Amino acid sequence: KAKQKRMSEEYTKLLNQRLKTEVADGLISVESHDESIIIRIKEKGSFSSGDATLKDEFYTTMERITEEIAHTPGRVTISGHTDNIPISTYRFRSNWELSSSRAVSVLQYMVSSGLLDPANLEFNGFADTQPLVPNDSSANRAINRRIEIKITPAIKPIFGEQSG
């Protein structure tokens, strides 16, 4: 576990350096959490309110994120999160559907790049069940509307793989 945590901290520093423009522009944040790396995509610039289609102007950021993840071996989990204001539209009956659809949009973009093995990807929709901050103001609700890309780096065997 200690080695895994150290590795995720090193990858986090590297990703923060490589994605510094996107971080500085407030589009994403990158942090280490336990043995994983979390790239947090903020709703700002990525999706329109109540929609799960990536904005055209966000494709460049998604391309950069995908390229960096392709160089970070491990399991990738994409999770969608919403605020606590209920949604009920012709397309989304609930925040569960909106959060799941946003996660799928990110996953489909990454798969379509051809850089990632789909077998190493999964997605979740959490609706408003895992807020980062209380949903008591419009600023806080904006923080809670996000996509999290969790990377659990693979530890390579020290002596190589056994043949047999």
N, CA, C and O of each residue as an XYZ file, in Angstrom:
656
protein
N       0.820     -1.199      0.000
C       0.000      0.000      0.000
C       0.861      1.260      0.000
O       0.545      2.233     -0.685
N       1.935      1.240      0.760
C       2.803      2.414      0.822
C       3.415      2.700     -0.545
O       3.513      3.855     -0.961
N       3.828      1.635     -1.242
C       4.402      1.807     -2.576
C       3.355      2.349     -3.548
O       3.660      3.208     -4.375
N       2.132      1.854     -3.451
C       1.036      2.312     -4.309
C       0.739      3.789     -4.041
O       0.533      4.564     -4.974
N       0.717      4.169     -2.775
C       0.442      5.558     -2.412
C       1.555      6.477     -2.922
O       1.279      7.551     -3.458
N       2.793      6.060     -2.757
C       3.939      6.845     -3.234
C       3.867      7.013     -4.755
O       4.118      8.098     -5.281
N       3.523      5.928     -5.452
C       3.423      5.976     -6.906
C       2.312      6.938     -7.340
O       2.499      7.715     -8.276
N       1.163      6.892     -6.669
C       0.071      7.789     -7.049
C       0.436      9.248     -6.771
O       0.037     10.136     -7.524
N       1.185      9.504     -5.706
C       1.623     10.876     -5.407
C       2.590     11.380     -6.482
O       2.528     12.545     -6.877
N       3.480     10.505     -6.954
C       4.417     10.891     -8.019
C       3.675     11.173     -9.326
O       3.960     12.164     -9.999
N       2.723     10.306     -9.688
C       1.922     10.521    -10.891
C       1.101     11.808    -10.788
O       0.936     12.526    -11.774
N       0.589     12.093     -9.592
C      -0.200     13.313     -9.387
C       0.646     14.548     -9.657
O       0.195     15.470    -10.337
N       1.871     14.577     -9.132
C       2.775     15.715     -9.383
C       3.050     15.859    -10.876
O       3.026     16.965    -11.417
N       3.306     14.747    -11.526
C       3.587     14.762    -12.960
C       2.380     15.260    -13.759
O       2.530     16.086    -14.659
N       1.193     14.764    -13.434
C      -0.012     15.198    -14.140
C      -0.297     16.675    -13.900
O      -0.724     17.378    -14.816
N      -0.068     17.154    -12.684
C      -0.264     18.580    -12.410
C       0.677     19.429    -13.249
O       0.296     20.506    -13.708
N       1.906     18.956    -13.457
C       2.849     19.689    -14.301
C       2.415     19.666    -15.757
O       2.427     20.696    -16.430
N       2.029     18.488    -16.246
C       1.677     18.338    -17.656
C       0.340     18.983    -18.017
O       0.128     19.382    -19.162
N      -0.554     19.084    -17.045
C      -1.869     19.678    -17.295
C      -1.998     21.044    -16.613
O      -3.100     21.466    -16.262
N      -0.873     21.727    -16.429
C      -0.876     22.973    -15.658
C      -1.746     24.063    -16.275
O      -2.324     24.867    -15.545
N      -1.852     24.109    -17.592
C      -2.695     25.126    -18.234
C      -4.158     24.892    -17.888
O      -4.872     25.831    -17.538
N      -4.610     23.641    -17.984
C      -5.991     23.301    -17.688
C      -6.314     23.529    -16.207
O      -7.415     23.955    -15.860
N      -5.338     23.240    -15.343
C      -5.506     23.478    -13.914
C      -5.572     24.982    -13.659
O      -6.447     25.445    -12.928
N      -4.660     25.749    -14.252
C      -4.621     27.202    -14.064
C      -5.892     27.877    -14.590
O      -6.336     28.885    -14.040
N      -6.472     27.320    -15.654
C      -7.706     27.878    -16.218
C      -8.948     27.498    -15.414
O     -10.051     27.940    -15.736
N      -8.780     26.686    -14.375
C      -9.899     26.302    -13.526
C     -10.818     25.258    -14.138
O     -11.947     25.084    -13.680
N     -10.351     24.560    -15.169
C     -11.176     23.543    -15.818
C     -11.106     22.203    -15.094
O     -12.078     21.447    -15.065
N      -9.934     21.917    -14.507
C      -9.727     20.638    -13.828
C      -8.886     20.849    -12.581
O      -8.290     21.907    -12.382
N      -8.853     19.821    -11.748
C      -7.888     19.755    -10.654
C      -7.371     18.328    -10.632
O      -8.049     17.402    -11.077
N      -6.167     18.162    -10.110
C      -5.553     16.837    -10.020
C      -5.046     16.671     -8.597
O      -4.308     17.511     -8.083
N      -5.454     15.571     -7.969
C      -5.001     15.319     -6.602
C      -4.800     13.839     -6.362
O      -5.334     12.984     -7.069
N      -4.019     13.573     -5.351
C      -3.765     12.193     -4.925
C      -4.734     11.891     -3.790
O      -4.948     12.721     -2.906
N      -5.316     10.697     -3.821
C      -6.239     10.282     -2.769
C      -5.986      8.818     -2.467
O      -6.257      7.952     -3.300
N      -5.471      8.539     -1.288
C      -5.077      7.180     -0.910
C      -4.097      6.634     -1.952
O      -3.026      7.207     -2.156
N      -4.452      5.547     -2.601
C      -3.551      4.959     -3.601
C      -3.944      5.335     -5.027
O      -3.490      4.699     -5.978
N      -4.773      6.349     -5.188
C      -5.285      6.713     -6.503
C      -5.012      8.173     -6.835
O      -4.622      8.973     -5.985
N      -5.233      8.484     -8.101
C      -5.144      9.849     -8.608
C      -6.545     10.237     -9.050
O      -7.238      9.448     -9.694
N      -6.963     11.441     -8.708
C      -8.275     11.908     -9.149
C      -8.100     13.164     -9.985
O      -7.568     14.174     -9.524
N      -8.560     13.074    -11.228
C      -8.655     14.248    -12.087
C     -10.105     14.682    -12.008
O     -11.001     13.951    -12.429
N     -10.333     15.851    -11.479
C     -11.691     16.356    -11.295
C     -11.986     17.363    -12.402
O     -11.357     18.418    -12.484
N     -12.949     17.023    -13.248
C     -13.383     17.915    -14.319
C     -14.547     18.736    -13.784
O     -15.591     18.198    -13.412
N     -14.349     20.030    -13.753
C     -15.388     20.905    -13.256
C     -16.420     21.146    -14.357
O     -16.098     21.108    -15.545
N     -17.651     21.392    -13.949
C     -18.700     21.608    -14.950
C     -18.363     22.807    -15.836
O     -18.726     22.836    -17.012
N     -17.674     23.789    -15.273
C     -17.296     24.987    -16.026
C     -16.574     24.606    -17.322
O     -15.479     24.045    -17.288
N     -17.178     24.908    -18.431
C     -16.532     24.668    -19.709
C     -16.726     23.286    -20.281
O     -16.489     23.088    -21.473
N     -17.154     22.304    -19.476
C     -17.245     20.933    -19.982
C     -18.644     20.561    -20.466
O     -18.789     19.935    -21.516
N     -19.673     20.939    -19.709
C     -21.062     20.620    -20.053
C     -21.935     21.847    -19.851
O     -21.657     22.674    -18.983
N     -22.975     21.965    -20.637
C     -23.993     22.983    -20.386
C     -24.887     22.480    -19.258
O     -24.957     21.276    -19.010
N     -25.555     23.378    -18.588
C     -26.440     23.013    -17.493
C     -27.507     22.031    -17.969
O     -28.176     22.264    -18.976
N     -27.657     20.933    -17.233
C     -28.670     19.942    -17.547
C     -28.413     19.121    -18.794
O     -29.317     18.448    -19.287
N     -27.182     19.165    -19.319
C     -26.863     18.447    -20.549
C     -25.681     17.500    -20.305
O     -24.863     17.730    -19.415
N     -25.606     16.444    -21.103
C     -24.530     15.459    -20.950
C     -23.637     15.398    -22.184
O     -22.840     14.470    -22.328
N     -23.762     16.375    -23.072
C     -22.920     16.418    -24.262
C     -21.727     17.319    -23.974
O     -21.891     18.472    -23.575
N     -20.515     16.781    -24.180
C     -19.319     17.608    -23.978
C     -19.356     18.806    -24.918
O     -19.693     18.673    -26.094
N     -19.009     19.964    -24.396
C     -18.947     21.166    -25.232
C     -17.786     21.039    -26.220
O     -16.728     20.510    -25.879
N     -17.989     21.523    -27.433
C     -16.953     21.463    -28.465
C     -15.641     22.068    -27.988
O     -14.571     21.524    -28.260
N     -15.716     23.185    -27.281
C     -14.498     23.858    -26.833
C     -13.771     23.091    -25.729
O     -12.649     23.449    -25.370
N     -14.392     22.044    -25.187
C     -13.749     21.243    -24.146
C     -12.987     20.050    -24.721
O     -12.253     19.379    -23.996
N     -13.153     19.784    -26.008
C     -12.484     18.635    -26.622
C     -10.960     18.705    -26.495
O     -10.316     17.679    -26.278
N     -10.387     19.877    -26.624
C      -8.937     20.012    -26.491
C      -8.487     19.583    -25.097
O      -7.479     18.892    -24.948
N      -9.234     19.994    -24.087
C      -8.907     19.593    -22.716
C      -9.059     18.083    -22.551
O      -8.213     17.438    -21.931
N     -10.133     17.516    -23.102
C     -10.335     16.067    -23.016
C      -9.218     15.311    -23.731
O      -8.781     14.254    -23.278
N      -8.767     15.860    -24.841
C      -7.663     15.233    -25.580
C      -6.407     15.198    -24.722
O      -5.719     14.179    -24.663
N      -6.106     16.316    -24.053
C      -4.918     16.381    -23.196
C      -5.031     15.401    -22.022
O      -4.074     14.699    -21.694
N      -6.203     15.364    -21.402
C      -6.412     14.455    -20.269
C      -6.246     13.005    -20.727
O      -5.573     12.211    -20.069
N      -6.859     12.673    -21.847
C      -6.807     11.301    -22.365
C      -5.378     10.895    -22.693
O      -4.963      9.780    -22.377
N      -4.627     11.781    -23.320
C      -3.227     11.481    -23.647
C      -2.423     11.210    -22.379
O      -1.609     10.287    -22.345
N      -2.642     11.997    -21.353
C      -1.897     11.810    -20.109
C      -2.301     10.515    -19.410
O      -1.447      9.801    -18.883
N      -3.586     10.212    -19.403
C      -4.039      8.969    -18.777
C      -3.475      7.763    -19.526
O      -3.166      6.740    -18.916
N      -3.342      7.883    -20.842
C      -2.794      6.781    -21.642
C      -1.370      6.440    -21.215
O      -0.917      5.313    -21.414
N      -0.659      7.408    -20.627
C       0.716      7.184    -20.164
C       0.771      6.779    -18.696
O       1.855      6.639    -18.128
N      -0.396      6.589    -18.079
C      -0.467      6.223    -16.669
C      -1.172      4.878    -16.572
O      -2.400      4.830    -16.505
N      -0.413      3.781    -16.563
C      -1.046      2.456    -16.559
C      -1.856      2.218    -15.291
O      -1.424      2.544    -14.185
N      -3.034      1.646    -15.476
C      -3.857      1.305    -14.325
C      -5.334      1.288    -14.676
O      -5.713      1.415    -15.841
N      -6.145      1.130    -13.670
C      -7.603      1.079    -13.805
C      -8.151      2.498    -13.779
O      -7.738      3.306    -12.948
N      -9.085      2.811    -14.687
C      -9.660      4.152    -14.774
C     -11.165      4.059    -14.524
O     -11.877      3.331    -15.217
N     -11.637      4.803    -13.529
C     -13.058      4.868    -13.209
C     -13.532      6.302    -13.394
O     -12.976      7.231    -12.807
N     -14.561      6.474    -14.210
C     -15.108      7.795    -14.505
C     -16.445      7.908    -13.784
O     -17.349      7.103    -14.006
N     -16.563      8.911    -12.924
C     -17.767      9.070    -12.106
C     -18.409     10.421    -12.342
O     -17.737     11.452    -12.334
N     -19.721     10.408    -12.554
C     -20.489     11.637    -12.714
C     -21.162     12.012    -11.407
O     -21.638     11.152    -10.665
N     -21.193     13.320    -11.135
C     -21.793     13.853     -9.906
C     -22.627     15.076    -10.247
O     -22.276     15.840    -11.147
N     -23.728     15.263     -9.533
C     -24.576     16.436     -9.726
C     -24.745     17.167     -8.402
O     -24.263     16.715     -7.363
N     -25.435     18.301     -8.453
C     -25.841     18.965     -7.220
C     -27.162     18.338     -6.766
O     -27.584     17.322     -7.318
N     -27.813     18.933     -5.771
C     -29.023     18.315     -5.230
C     -30.320     18.915     -5.778
O     -31.398     18.629     -5.258
N     -30.229     19.728     -6.805
C     -31.445     20.262     -7.412
C     -31.977     19.218     -8.392
O     -31.298     18.859     -9.354
N     -33.194     18.734     -8.143
C     -33.731     17.671     -9.004
C     -33.864     18.127    -10.460
O     -34.169     19.285    -10.747
N     -33.626     17.186    -11.356
C     -33.814     17.439    -12.772
C     -34.873     16.464    -13.270
O     -34.910     15.304    -12.861
N     -35.720     16.945    -14.146
C     -36.714     16.078    -14.770
C     -37.034     16.688    -16.131
O     -37.852     17.601    -16.248
N     -36.369     16.162    -17.153
C     -36.555     16.654    -18.505
C     -36.935     15.493    -19.410
O     -36.991     14.346    -18.967
N     -37.195     15.790    -20.668
C     -37.521     14.705    -21.607
C     -36.343     13.755    -21.758
O     -36.540     12.583    -22.078
N     -35.119     14.236    -21.533
C     -33.932     13.396    -21.714
C     -33.462     12.740    -20.426
O     -32.983     11.607    -20.451
N     -33.592     13.430    -19.310
C     -33.117     12.915    -18.027
C     -34.238     12.969    -17.003
O     -34.724     14.045    -16.654
N     -34.643     11.802    -16.526
C     -35.701     11.744    -15.527
C     -35.203     12.116    -14.133
O     -35.989     12.478    -13.258
N     -33.873     12.020    -13.937
C     -33.327     12.268    -12.601
C     -31.848     12.636    -12.697
O     -31.223     12.529    -13.752
N     -31.317     13.070    -11.565
C     -29.883     13.360    -11.481
C     -29.049     12.095    -11.658
O     -27.888     12.174    -12.060
N     -29.628     10.926    -11.362
C     -28.928      9.667    -11.592
C     -28.627      9.513    -13.084
O     -27.511      9.165    -13.470
N     -29.624      9.772    -13.901
C     -29.429      9.631    -15.352
C     -28.466     10.681    -15.888
O     -27.624     10.375    -16.732
N     -28.581     11.920    -15.403
C     -27.678     12.980    -15.862
C     -26.239     12.658    -15.486
O     -25.345     12.766    -16.326
N     -25.998     12.266    -14.240
C     -24.617     11.985    -13.811
C     -24.044     10.790    -14.563
O     -22.872     10.802    -14.939
N     -24.846      9.772    -14.783
C     -24.382      8.597    -15.531
C     -24.095      8.949    -16.986
O     -23.089      8.511    -17.544
N     -24.969      9.736    -17.598
C     -24.781     10.113    -19.003
C     -23.539     10.974    -19.200
O     -22.838     10.835    -20.202
N     -23.268     11.848    -18.264
C     -22.047     12.660    -18.358
C     -20.804     11.773    -18.252
O     -19.840     11.961    -18.995
N     -20.827     10.819    -17.339
C     -19.689      9.897    -17.207
C     -19.506      9.091    -18.491
O     -18.377      8.878    -18.933
N     -20.601      8.646    -19.087
C     -20.524      7.882    -20.334
C     -19.981      8.755    -21.462
O     -19.212      8.269    -22.291
N     -20.357     10.018    -21.513
C     -19.830     10.917    -22.552
C     -18.314     11.024    -22.469
O     -17.629     10.991    -23.491
N     -17.792     11.150    -21.262
C     -16.342     11.226    -21.070
C     -15.704      9.891    -21.445
O     -14.681      9.859    -22.129
N     -16.305      8.796    -21.000
C     -15.776      7.470    -21.314
C     -15.753      7.250    -22.827
O     -14.753      6.774    -23.363
N     -16.835      7.589    -23.519
C     -16.890      7.387    -24.967
C     -15.842      8.229    -25.687
O     -15.240      7.775    -26.660
N     -15.624      9.450    -25.215
C     -14.579     10.279    -25.820
C     -13.228      9.587    -25.676
O     -12.462      9.505    -26.636
N     -12.939      9.091    -24.479
C     -11.646      8.455    -24.220
C     -11.481      7.181    -25.049
O     -10.407      6.942    -25.601
N     -12.515      6.373    -25.143
C     -12.452      5.142    -25.928
C     -12.251      5.470    -27.408
O     -11.476      4.803    -28.093
N     -12.952      6.501    -27.903
C     -12.854      6.848    -29.325
C     -11.467      7.347    -29.715
O     -11.124      7.362    -30.897
N     -10.669      7.755    -28.731
C      -9.314      8.216    -29.020
C      -8.421      7.065    -29.485
O      -7.442      7.279    -30.199
N      -8.766      5.848    -29.075
C      -7.944      4.689    -29.404
C      -6.705      4.564    -28.522
O      -5.892      3.662    -28.725
N      -6.553      5.456    -27.547
C      -5.362      5.452    -26.696
C      -5.510      4.582    -25.453
O      -4.516      4.189    -24.842
N      -6.750      4.283    -25.081
C      -6.993      3.544    -23.847
C      -7.660      2.211    -24.147
O      -8.466      2.094    -25.070
N      -7.311      1.216    -23.354
C      -7.926     -0.099    -23.478
C      -9.281     -0.058    -22.772
O      -9.330      0.140    -21.558
N     -10.381     -0.242    -23.508
C     -11.708     -0.197    -22.877
C     -11.866     -1.183    -21.720
O     -12.696     -0.968    -20.836
N     -11.087     -2.255    -21.716
C     -11.162     -3.236    -20.630
C     -10.676     -2.660    -19.301
O     -10.957     -3.226    -18.244
N      -9.945     -1.535    -19.343
C      -9.439     -0.900    -18.123
C     -10.307      0.266    -17.668
O      -9.930      0.997    -16.752
N     -11.474      0.450    -18.302
C     -12.341      1.589    -18.003
C     -13.657      1.134    -17.400
O     -14.171      0.066    -17.733
N     -14.194      1.951    -16.513
C     -15.533      1.738    -15.982
C     -16.127      3.099    -15.632
O     -15.407      4.088    -15.500
N     -17.460      3.133    -15.482
C     -18.089      4.399    -15.115
C     -19.134      4.195    -14.032
O     -19.650      3.095    -13.830
N     -19.431      5.294    -13.340
C     -20.449      5.331    -12.291
C     -21.221      6.633    -12.402
O     -20.685      7.647    -12.850
N     -22.467      6.603    -11.996
C     -23.250      7.823    -11.832
C     -23.696      7.892    -10.382
O     -24.376      6.990     -9.894
N     -23.316      8.959     -9.691
C     -23.614      9.073     -8.265
C     -24.678     10.113     -7.940
O     -25.034     10.282     -6.774
N     -25.196     10.820     -8.959
C     -26.176     11.879     -8.723
C     -25.627     12.835     -7.663
O     -24.501     13.316     -7.792
N     -26.410     13.115     -6.618
C     -25.970     14.063     -5.585
C     -25.548     13.381     -4.292
O     -25.531     14.013     -3.236
N     -25.205     12.088     -4.365
C     -24.926     11.314     -3.152
C     -23.532     11.498     -2.567
O     -23.276     11.073     -1.440
N     -22.616     12.135     -3.324
C     -21.245     12.320     -2.827
C     -20.788     13.768     -3.030
O     -19.829     14.018     -3.760
N     -21.466     14.716     -2.390
C     -21.063     16.111     -2.561
C     -19.694     16.385     -1.942
O     -19.319     15.782     -0.936
N     -18.958     17.302     -2.561
C     -17.675     17.735     -1.990
C     -17.900     18.761     -0.890
O     -17.158     18.815      0.092
N     -18.936     19.575     -1.069
C     -19.284     20.638     -0.129
C     -20.802     20.652      0.030
O     -21.502     20.087     -0.810
N     -21.327     21.274      1.073
C     -22.787     21.341      1.231
C     -23.433     22.056      0.032
O     -22.874     23.015     -0.500
N     -24.584     21.589     -0.374
C     -25.321     22.181     -1.499
C     -26.162     23.371     -1.026
O     -27.358     23.441     -1.310
N     -25.535     24.305     -0.303
C     -26.289     25.391      0.309
C     -26.125     26.747     -0.380
O     -26.608     27.763      0.120
N     -25.444     26.761     -1.526
C     -25.311     28.006     -2.298
C     -25.068     27.640     -3.757
O     -24.696     26.507     -4.065
N     -25.278     28.593     -4.647
C     -25.047     28.301     -6.067
C     -23.576     28.009     -6.324
O     -23.255     27.175     -7.170
N     -22.675     28.681     -5.609
C     -21.234     28.424     -5.780
C     -20.892     26.998     -5.346
O     -20.128     26.311     -6.025
N     -21.448     26.552     -4.228
C     -21.179     25.189     -3.765
C     -21.809     24.150     -4.678
O     -21.200     23.113     -4.941
N     -23.019     24.410     -5.167
C     -23.648     23.463     -6.092
C     -22.798     23.317     -7.352
O     -22.700     22.221     -7.903
N     -22.185     24.400     -7.813
C     -21.305     24.342     -8.985
C     -20.091     23.457     -8.712
O     -19.641     22.739     -9.606
N     -19.560     23.496     -7.509
C     -18.426     22.649     -7.132
C     -18.832     21.170     -7.178
O     -18.042     20.320     -7.589
N     -20.047     20.873     -6.761
C     -20.508     19.485     -6.704
C     -20.839     18.898     -8.074
O     -20.866     17.677     -8.228
N     -21.092     19.746     -9.068
C     -21.363     19.260    -10.426
C     -20.019     19.020    -11.106
O     -19.316     19.958    -11.483
N     -19.678     17.730    -11.253
C     -18.334     17.413    -11.729
C     -18.271     15.999    -12.279
O     -19.177     15.186    -12.092
N     -17.168     15.739    -12.963
C     -16.781     14.388    -13.363
C     -15.468     14.105    -12.654
O     -14.573     14.951    -12.647
N     -15.343     12.937    -12.062
C     -14.083     12.531    -11.461
C     -13.536     11.339    -12.221
O     -14.225     10.340    -12.430
N     -12.288     11.467    -12.628
C     -11.592     10.363    -13.281
C     -10.580      9.847    -12.267
O      -9.596     10.513    -11.946
N     -10.848      8.654    -11.776
C      -9.983      8.049    -10.755
C      -9.078      7.032    -11.436
O      -9.547      6.112    -12.106
N      -7.789      7.212    -11.255
C      -6.801      6.307    -11.829
C      -6.134      5.577    -10.670
O      -5.562      6.198     -9.774
N      -6.216      4.255    -10.700
C      -5.519      3.444     -9.726
C      -4.327      2.837    -10.451
O      -4.470      1.846    -11.168
N      -3.134      3.437    -10.263
C      -1.959      2.984    -11.018
C      -1.639      1.517    -10.768
O      -1.768      1.002     -9.658
N      -1.221      0.873    -11.835
C      -0.792     -0.525    -11.753
C       0.649     -0.571    -11.280
O       1.503      0.172    -11.764
N       0.900     -1.439    -10.343
C       2.283     -1.650     -9.900
C       2.852     -2.768    -10.746
O       2.327     -3.881    -10.770
N       3.932     -2.457    -11.439
C       4.566     -3.458    -12.294
C       5.388     -4.422    -11.434
O       6.016     -4.010    -10.458
N       5.381     -5.697    -11.798
C       6.183     -6.665    -11.024
C       7.664     -6.290    -11.051
O       8.187     -5.865    -12.081
N       8.321     -6.450     -9.927
C       9.733     -6.096     -9.814
C      10.609     -7.004    -10.674
O      11.548     -6.528    -11.312
N      10.322     -8.279    -10.699
C      11.164     -9.224    -11.417
C      10.566     -9.671    -12.745
O      11.021    -10.662    -13.315
N       9.584     -8.984    -13.237
C       8.943     -9.377    -14.501
C       7.921    -10.472    -14.268
O       7.815    -11.024    -13.172
N       7.187    -10.770    -15.295
C       6.147    -11.770    -15.203
C       6.729    -13.173    -15.293
O       7.716    -13.418    -15.988
N       6.107    -14.061    -14.592
C       6.510    -15.464    -14.630
C       5.961    -16.097    -15.895
O       4.809    -15.852    -16.256
N       6.744    -16.889    -16.561
C       6.220    -17.632    -17.718
C       5.847    -19.020    -17.250
O       6.422    -19.543    -16.295
N       4.892    -19.606    -17.919
C       4.548    -20.914    -17.443
C       3.475    -21.458    -18.219
O       3.034    -22.579    -17.964
